[in-house]
Amino acid sequence: MKYLAAALLIVLVLLQYRLWFSDGGMREVSQLRAEIAAQRQENESLRERNRTLAAEVQDLKKGTVAIEERARTDLGMIGSGETFYQVVKEATNDGDESGVPAEDDANGSP
């Protein structure tokens, strides 16, 4: 009877080991669940991106507003009757483009 109980205990320990630590065990299942969750999140972001691109394609096919916007931003075009103004920041001596000229101090103090 002792041998039977010991054998059953060994079989139980081996089955538990296989359940928790072997290939296809609980550790791998939890890892696969985490990978599935990450893939679902990436898929959702890609679906949203596809919806945005599809809407932009429809705007470009049907309307002139999107085409005009693209021409303005990408090609720098202006419409008829419009005036183009370009604002240029004044560069200073020390490379600071804040528009405020640098002060020269003969004493070297701030």
KALIN-V15051 format. One record per helix or strand of 2 or more residues. SS is the DSSP state (hx for helix, st for strand). FROM is the first residue (numbers start at 1). TO is the last residue. If there is no record, write none. Layout:
BEGIN
ss=(SS,SS)
from=(FROM,FROM)
to=(TO,TO)
END
This chain:
BEGIN
ss=(hx,hx,hx)
from=(2,26,65)
to=(21,62,75)
END
